[in-house]
Amino acid sequence: MNDDQPIATYRERLLQVRRDFMLFPDRIIVEARWLNGRRYRNMIPLHSLNPKPQQTMRRQRIFRRTLTIALLSAATAVVISRPGYEILHPWLAYILYALFVFFGIVTLRAWPKVLFIQFASRQEEKPGLDIARAGPDKRNFDTFIEQIRKQIRKA
């Protein structure tokens, strides 16, 4: 097999980040694109990972932030809608209610827990690798994880 071509690929899509994983015989390359436009590319040698992954179910990171913004928007809108705040523009309350609805919807989308598989690093000072079962390739998730485990054992 050509070393320039990946053995397998996996596309992960969470609300705040899009990650593409490319598995090679001796490494895995992760390319990430965040919602804010930031990009990241990392190469992880397979020999540095433990072949026995940990499994966790957790909510997406964006959940707490959107919940906080939604609740603060609603609370502020309620307060400025009360008598005595006529000095503030009335449209400000409508904007805050719109923010509440928008961030409330995003919060509900981030509510379900997602399965993450974490391959710990054999070197404690280095991070490992985590992959979520989310996105267009989630049907191939188990197959991709097994391919990673096989390649780690070979490395």
LUMTIFI-205120 format. One line per field, with one value per atom (N, C-alpha, C): x, y, z; atom name; residue in one letter. Coordinates in nm, 2 decimals, decimal comma, padded with zeros to 4 digits. Last residue first. Layout:
<pts>
c1 X|...
c2 Y|...
c3 Z|...
a CA|...
r a|...
</pts>
This chain:
<pts>
c1 00,23|00,33|00,44|00,03|00,14|00,26|-00,13|-00,07|00,05|-00,23|-00,15|-00,07|-00,37|-00,25|-00,16|-00,58|-00,49|-00,36|-00,70|-00,65|-00,55|-00,79|-00,69|-00,62|-00,98|-00,86|-00,75|-01,16|-01,10|-00,97|-01,25|-01,18|-01,11|-01,37|-01,26|-01,18|-01,58|-01,48|-01,36|-01,73|-01,67|-01,56|-01,80|-01,72|-01,66|-01,96|-01,83|-01,74|-02,17|-02,20|-02,07|-02,07|-02,09|-02,12|-02,00|-01,94|-01,97|-02,13|-02,17|-02,11|-02,16|-02,13|-02,17|-02,01|-02,10|-02,06|-01,85|-01,95|-02,05|-01,53|-01,67|-01,75|-01,21|-01,29|-01,44|-00,89|-01,04|-01,11|-00,57|-00,66|-00,80|-00,36|-00,39|-00,47|-00,10|-00,24|-00,25|00,19|00,13|-00,02|00,28|00,28|00,21|00,27|00,17|00,17|00,28|00,36|00,26|00,08|00,17|00,27|-00,24|-00,10|-00,02|-00,55|-00,46|-00,32|-00,81|-00,69|-00,59|-01,15|-01,02|-00,91|-01,45|-01,35|-01,22|-01,77|-01,63|-01,54|-02,10|-02,00|-01,87|-02,29|-02,22|-02,12|-02,61|-02,47|-02,42|-02,81|-02,79|-02,64|-02,78|-02,82|-02,78|-02,74|-02,62|-02,65|-02,99|-02,92|-02,79|-03,05|-03,12|-03,05|-02,87|-02,85|-02,93|-02,98|-02,85|-02,82|-03,22|-03,23|-03,09|-03,12|-03,20|-03,21|-03,01|-02,92|-02,99|-03,26|-03,15|-03,06|-03,41|-03,46|-03,35|-03,23|-03,28|-03,33|-03,23|-03,10|-03,14|-03,49|-03,44|-03,32|-03,48|-03,57|-03,53|-03,31|-03,27|-03,36|-03,46|-03,33|-03,29|-03,67|-03,70|-03,57|-03,54|-03,60|-03,63|-03,47|-03,37|-03,42|-03,70|-03,65|-03,54|-03,73|-03,81|-03,76|-03,44|-03,52|-03,60|-03,47|-03,40|-03,50|-03,65|-03,53|-03,46|-03,82|-03,86|-03,75|-03,81|-03,69|-03,73|-04,04|-03,93|-03,80|-04,18|-04,19|-04,07|-03,98|-04,06|-04,07|-03,80|-03,94|-04,03|-03,56|-03,58|-03,72|-03,61|-03,59|-03,61|-03,65|-03,76|-03,74|-03,39|-03,51|-03,63|-03,23|-03,22|-03,34|-03,33|-03,34|-03,33|-03,26|-03,40|-03,42|-02,98|-03,06|-03,20|-02,91|-02,88|-02,96|-02,99|-03,06|-03,03|-02,83|-02,97|-03,04|-02,57|-02,61|-02,76|-02,58|-02,56|-02,60|-02,62|-02,72|-02,70|-02,38|-02,51|-02,62|-02,19|-02,19|-02,32|-02,27|-02,27|-02,27|-02,24|-02,37|-02,37|-02,00|-02,07|-02,20|-01,90|-01,85|-01,93|-02,16|-02,06|-02,02|-02,17|-02,23|-02,12|-02,06|-02,06|-02,13|-01,95|-02,06|-02,06|-01,65|-01,72|-01,84|-01,40|-01,53|-01,60|-01,06|-01,16|-01,28|-00,87|-00,93|-01,03|-00,58|-00,70|-00,77|-00,34|-00,44|-00,57|-00,20|-00,24|-00,35|00,03|-00,10|-00,12|00,27|00,26|00,12|00,25|00,33|00,32|00,13|00,05|00,12|00,18|00,24|00,16|-00,03|00,00|00,06|-00,04|00,00|00,04|-00,28|-00,19|-00,16|-00,41|-00,37|-00,26|-00,67|-00,57|-00,54|-00,83|-00,80|-00,68|-01,11|-00,97|-00,95|-01,37|-01,28|-01,14|-01,55|-01,50|-01,39|-01,59|-01,70|-01,65|-01,28|-01,38|-01,48|-01,15|-01,20|-01,31|-00,88|-00,99|-01,02|-00,73|-00,75|-00,88|-00,50|-00,63|-00,63|-00,35|-00,35|-00,49|-00,16|-00,30|-00,29|00,08|00,04|-00,11|00,16|00,24|00,19|-00,03|00,03|00,10|-00,29|-00,18|-00,12|-00,60|-00,52|-00,42|-00,73|-00,67|-00,57|-01,02|-00,91|-00,86|-01,15|-01,12|-01,00|-01,39|-01,26|-01,26|-01,54|-01,54|-01,40|-01,71|-01,59|-01,61|-01,95|-01,85|-01,72|-02,12|-02,17|-02,05|-01,93|-01,99|-02,04|-01,84|-01,90|-01,98|-01,58|-01,65|-01,71|-01,49|-01,53|-01,62|-01,21|-01,33|-01,36|-01,03|-01,06|-01,19|-00,75|-00,89|-00,91|-00,50|-00,57|-00,72|-00,41|-00,45|-00,52|-00,12|-00,26|-00,30|00,15|00,09|-00,06|00,23|00,24|00,17|00,05|00,12|00,12|00,08|00,00|00,09
c2 -00,11|00,00|-00,03|-00,30|-00,33|-00,23|-00,18|-00,30|-00,33|00,03|00,06|-00,06|-00,11|-00,04|00,00|-00,20|-00,30|-00,23|00,04|-00,05|-00,15|00,14|00,21|00,12|-00,05|-00,03|00,04|00,00|-00,13|-00,12|00,25|00,24|00,10|00,19|00,28|00,26|00,03|-00,03|00,06|00,21|00,09|00,03|00,41|00,44|00,32|00,40|00,33|00,35|00,56|00,42|00,34|00,81|00,75|00,60|00,99|00,86|00,78|01,24|01,15|01,01|01,25|01,30|01,21|01,08|01,19|01,23|00,95|00,89|01,00|01,10|01,10|01,03|01,04|01,04|01,02|01,14|01,11|01,13|01,06|01,08|01,05|01,23|01,11|01,15|01,46|01,42|01,30|01,39|01,42|01,38|01,31|01,46|01,49|01,03|01,11|01,25|00,83|00,93|01,03|00,69|00,61|00,71|00,84|00,84|00,76|00,67|00,74|00,74|00,72|00,64|00,72|00,72|00,79|00,69|00,78|00,68|00,75|00,90|00,94|00,82|00,95|00,85|00,90|01,22|01,16|01,06|01,32|01,28|01,20|01,59|01,44|01,42|01,89|01,81|01,66|02,03|01,98|01,90|02,11|02,03|01,96|02,28|02,15|02,06|02,48|02,41|02,27|02,58|02,52|02,44|02,68|02,57|02,50|02,88|02,77|02,65|03,05|02,98|02,86|03,15|03,09|03,00|03,24|03,13|03,07|03,44|03,32|03,21|03,61|03,54|03,42|03,70|03,63|03,55|03,83|03,71|03,63|04,04|03,94|03,82|04,17|04,11|04,01|04,25|04,16|04,09|04,43|04,31|04,21|04,63|04,56|04,43|04,76|04,66|04,58|04,97|04,85|04,73|05,11|05,09|04,96|05,23|05,14|05,13|05,38|05,45|05,37|05,21|05,27|05,34|05,06|05,05|05,11|05,07|05,14|05,14|04,75|04,89|04,96|04,50|04,54|04,70|04,44|04,45|04,50|04,39|04,52|04,54|04,13|04,24|04,37|03,97|03,98|04,10|04,00|04,05|04,06|03,88|04,02|04,08|03,61|03,68|03,83|03,55|03,55|03,63|03,58|03,66|03,67|03,38|03,52|03,62|03,15|03,19|03,33|03,16|03,15|03,20|03,15|03,27|03,27|02,89|03,02|03,14|02,73|02,73|02,86|02,77|02,82|02,82|02,67|02,81|02,85|02,40|02,49|02,64|02,30|02,29|02,39|02,28|02,40|02,41|02,03|02,14|02,27|01,78|01,86|01,98|01,53|01,63|01,71|01,19|01,33|01,42|00,88|00,95|01,09|00,70|00,79|00,85|00,45|00,49|00,58|00,40|00,43|00,48|00,15|00,28|00,28|00,00|-00,02|00,11|00,08|00,02|-00,01|00,40|00,28|00,21|00,56|00,55|00,41|00,59|00,66|00,64|00,45|00,38|00,46|00,64|00,53|00,46|00,99|00,86|00,75|01,23|01,15|01,02|01,55|01,42|01,34|01,80|01,73|01,59|02,12|01,99|01,93|02,35|02,28|02,15|02,67|02,54|02,48|02,89|02,84|02,70|02,96|02,97|02,92|02,91|03,04|03,06|02,63|02,72|02,87|02,47|02,52|02,61|02,20|02,33|02,37|01,97|02,03|02,17|01,67|01,81|01,86|01,44|01,50|01,64|01,14|01,28|01,33|00,88|00,93|01,08|00,64|00,76|00,79|00,41|00,45|00,57|00,37|00,26|00,29|00,62|00,57|00,45|00,77|00,67|00,61|01,08|01,00|00,90|01,25|01,16|01,08|01,57|01,46|01,38|01,75|01,69|01,58|02,05|01,94|01,89|02,19|02,15|02,04|02,25|02,35|02,31|02,02|02,16|02,26|01,77|01,82|01,96|01,52|01,65|01,68|01,34|01,37|01,51|01,11|01,24|01,26|00,90|00,92|01,06|00,66|00,80|00,80|00,43|00,46|00,61|00,45|00,32|00,34|00,72|00,66|00,53|00,73|00,72|00,66|00,73|00,86|00,85|00,47|00,54|00,67|00,22|00,35|00,42|-00,12|00,00|00,12
c3 01,52|01,52|01,63|01,55|01,45|01,47|01,74|01,77|01,68|01,58|01,70|01,74|01,39|01,34|01,46|01,54|01,47|01,43|01,63|01,73|01,66|01,38|01,46|01,56|01,31|01,23|01,30|01,52|01,51|01,42|01,44|01,57|01,57|01,19|01,20|01,33|01,28|01,19|01,19|01,43|01,50|01,41|01,23|01,35|01,41|01,01|01,00|01,12|01,08|01,06|01,05|01,08|01,21|01,20|00,88|00,88|01,00|00,93|00,81|00,81|01,29|01,16|01,05|01,56|01,52|01,37|01,79|01,70|01,66|01,82|01,85|01,75|01,96|01,84|01,88|02,08|02,10|01,97|02,18|02,07|02,11|02,41|02,33|02,21|02,50|02,49|02,40|02,71|02,58|02,57|02,95|02,93|02,79|02,95|03,03|03,00|02,68|02,75|02,82|02,57|02,65|02,73|02,57|02,52|02,62|02,50|02,59|02,53|02,30|02,31|02,39|02,35|02,38|02,39|02,20|02,22|02,24|02,29|02,25|02,29|02,21|02,24|02,19|02,34|02,22|02,28|02,46|02,49|02,36|02,36|02,36|02,38|02,35|02,47|02,46|02,12|02,19|02,31|02,05|01,96|02,02|02,27|02,25|02,16|02,21|02,34|02,33|01,98|01,97|02,10|02,09|01,99|01,98|02,26|02,31|02,22|02,08|02,16|02,24|01,96|01,88|01,97|02,19|02,10|02,03|02,29|02,38|02,29|02,08|02,12|02,20|02,09|01,97|02,00|02,34|02,32|02,20|02,27|02,37|02,36|02,08|02,04|02,14|02,24|02,13|02,08|02,41|02,47|02,36|02,23|02,29|02,35|02,15|02,06|02,13|02,34|02,35|02,26|02,49|02,37|02,38|02,82|02,73|02,61|02,96|02,91|02,80|03,09|02,96|02,89|03,32|03,23|03,09|03,45|03,51|03,42|03,41|03,42|03,50|03,23|03,34|03,35|03,04|03,00|03,11|03,16|03,10|03,04|03,27|03,36|03,29|03,04|03,14|03,22|02,92|02,85|02,95|03,11|03,09|03,02|03,09|03,22|03,20|02,82|02,87|03,00|02,83|02,74|02,79|03,02|03,05|02,96|02,88|03,01|03,04|02,65|02,64|02,77|02,77|02,69|02,68|02,89|02,97|02,89|02,67|02,78|02,86|02,53|02,47|02,57|02,71|02,67|02,62|02,74|02,86|02,82|02,47|02,54|02,66|02,35|02,32|02,41|02,39|02,47|02,46|02,41|02,33|02,42|02,67|02,58|02,51|02,66|02,71|02,61|02,74|02,69|02,75|02,67|02,75|02,67|02,68|02,62|02,72|02,60|02,70|02,63|02,42|02,44|02,55|02,40|02,47|02,50|02,28|02,20|02,26|02,34|02,40|02,32|02,12|02,18|02,24|01,99|02,12|02,18|01,76|01,86|02,00|01,59|01,65|01,76|01,62|01,59|01,66|01,49|01,61|01,57|01,37|01,34|01,47|01,31|01,40|01,35|01,25|01,19|01,28|01,25|01,33|01,25|01,24|01,18|01,26|01,31|01,34|01,28|01,27|01,16|01,18|01,47|01,47|01,35|01,45|01,41|01,39|01,34|01,44|01,38|01,20|01,16|01,26|01,19|01,26|01,21|01,11|01,06|01,12|01,20|01,24|01,19|01,12|01,10|01,12|01,26|01,23|01,22|01,16|01,22|01,19|01,02|01,14|01,21|00,81|00,88|01,01|00,87|00,79|00,87|00,87|00,93|00,83|00,93|00,82|00,88|01,02|01,06|00,95|01,05|00,96|01,01|01,23|01,23|01,12|01,31|01,21|01,21|01,59|01,52|01,42|01,72|01,72|01,64|01,67|01,64|01,63|01,48|01,61|01,58|01,28|01,28|01,41|01,13|01,26|01,25|00,91|00,92|01,04|00,84|00,92|00,93|00,64|00,68|00,76|00,60|00,63|00,67|00,50|00,51|00,52|00,28|00,41|00,39|00,08|00,08|00,22|00,10|00,08|00,09|00,10|00,23|00,22|-00,08|-00,08|00,05|00,00|00,00|00,00
a N|CA|C|N|CA|C|N|CA|C|N|CA|C|N|CA|C|N|CA|C|N|CA|C|N|CA|C|N|CA|C|N|CA|C|N|CA|C|N|CA|C|N|CA|C|N|CA|C|N|CA|C|N|CA|C|N|CA|C|N|CA|C|N|CA|C|N|CA|C|N|CA|C|N|CA|C|N|CA|C|N|CA|C|N|CA|C|N|CA|C|N|CA|C|N|CA|C|N|CA|C|N|CA|C|N|CA|C|N|CA|C|N|CA|C|N|CA|C|N|CA|C|N|CA|C|N|CA|C|N|CA|C|N|CA|C|N|CA|C|N|CA|C|N|CA|C|N|CA|C|N|CA|C|N|CA|C|N|CA|C|N|CA|C|N|CA|C|N|CA|C|N|CA|C|N|CA|C|N|CA|C|N|CA|C|N|CA|C|N|CA|C|N|CA|C|N|CA|C|N|CA|C|N|CA|C|N|CA|C|N|CA|C|N|CA|C|N|CA|C|N|CA|C|N|CA|C|N|CA|C|N|CA|C|N|CA|C|N|CA|C|N|CA|C|N|CA|C|N|CA|C|N|CA|C|N|CA|C|N|CA|C|N|CA|C|N|CA|C|N|CA|C|N|CA|C|N|CA|C|N|CA|C|N|CA|C|N|CA|C|N|CA|C|N|CA|C|N|CA|C|N|CA|C|N|CA|C|N|CA|C|N|CA|C|N|CA|C|N|CA|C|N|CA|C|N|CA|C|N|CA|C|N|CA|C|N|CA|C|N|CA|C|N|CA|C|N|CA|C|N|CA|C|N|CA|C|N|CA|C|N|CA|C|N|CA|C|N|CA|C|N|CA|C|N|CA|C|N|CA|C|N|CA|C|N|CA|C|N|CA|C|N|CA|C|N|CA|C|N|CA|C|N|CA|C|N|CA|C|N|CA|C|N|CA|C|N|CA|C|N|CA|C|N|CA|C|N|CA|C|N|CA|C|N|CA|C|N|CA|C|N|CA|C|N|CA|C|N|CA|C|N|CA|C|N|CA|C|N|CA|C|N|CA|C|N|CA|C|N|CA|C|N|CA|C|N|CA|C|N|CA|C|N|CA|C|N|CA|C|N|CA|C|N|CA|C|N|CA|C|N|CA|C|N|CA|C|N|CA|C|N|CA|C|N|CA|C|N|CA|C|N|CA|C|N|CA|C|N|CA|C|N|CA|C|N|CA|C|N|CA|C
r a|a|a|k|k|k|r|r|r|i|i|i|q|q|q|k|k|k|r|r|r|i|i|i|q|q|q|e|e|e|i|i|i|f|f|f|t|t|t|d|d|d|f|f|f|n|n|n|r|r|r|k|k|k|d|d|d|p|p|p|g|g|g|a|a|a|r|r|r|a|a|a|i|i|i|d|d|d|l|l|l|g|g|g|p|p|p|k|k|k|e|e|e|e|e|e|q|q|q|r|r|r|s|s|s|a|a|a|f|f|f|q|q|q|i|i|i|f|f|f|l|l|l|v|v|v|k|k|k|p|p|p|w|w|w|a|a|a|r|r|r|l|l|l|t|t|t|v|v|v|i|i|i|g|g|g|f|f|f|f|f|f|v|v|v|f|f|f|l|l|l|a|a|a|y|y|y|l|l|l|i|i|i|y|y|y|a|a|a|l|l|l|w|w|w|p|p|p|h|h|h|l|l|l|i|i|i|e|e|e|y|y|y|g|g|g|p|p|p|r|r|r|s|s|s|i|i|i|v|v|v|v|v|v|a|a|a|t|t|t|a|a|a|a|a|a|s|s|s|l|l|l|l|l|l|a|a|a|i|i|i|t|t|t|l|l|l|t|t|t|r|r|r|r|r|r|f|f|f|i|i|i|r|r|r|q|q|q|r|r|r|r|r|r|m|m|m|t|t|t|q|q|q|q|q|q|p|p|p|k|k|k|p|p|p|n|n|n|l|l|l|s|s|s|h|h|h|l|l|l|p|p|p|i|i|i|m|m|m|n|n|n|r|r|r|y|y|y|r|r|r|r|r|r|g|g|g|n|n|n|l|l|l|w|w|w|r|r|r|a|a|a|e|e|e|v|v|v|i|i|i|i|i|i|r|r|r|d|d|d|p|p|p|f|f|f|l|l|l|m|m|m|f|f|f|d|d|d|r|r|r|r|r|r|v|v|v|q|q|q|l|l|l|l|l|l|r|r|r|e|e|e|r|r|r|y|y|y|t|t|t|a|a|a|i|i|i|p|p|p|q|q|q|d|d|d|d|d|d|n|n|n|m|m|m
</pts>
